[in-house]
Amino acid sequence: MHFVSGLPRSGSTLLSAVLRQNPRFKADGSSAVQGTVSTVLPVFSNQEFAPVTDDALRQRVLLVLFDAYCPERHAQVLFDTNRLWTGHLPLFAELFPQSRVVCCVRDVG
């Protein structure tokens, strides 16, 4: 599993279209998995749930979210696109240590 992120109007949609030309790759436009992950993560830092949660539980729950949104991620190379993925780089290192993030940029001026 790999991730595409970057600035608006920087070519991430075009990159996804080029990647999709390879039949081994799945690269759709922006998915909802990022929003779901961002919603679930604060629950694990909530003091009310702290006594019953740990890193292993957090990892399992997050991996289930990715599996639910991307069930084919084990069968081929998957690129998930969202501008906000760059805010989750430590999470990727933990959940998907072999993953890469392609960050599209452009001249802001």
Secondary structure, DSSP 4 states (H G I P E B T S, - for coil): -EEEEE-TTSSHHHHHHHHHTSTTEEEEEE-SHHHHHHHHGGGGG-TTTGGG--HHHHHHHHHHHHHHH-GGGGTSEEEEE-GGGGGGHHHHHHH-TT--EEEE-----
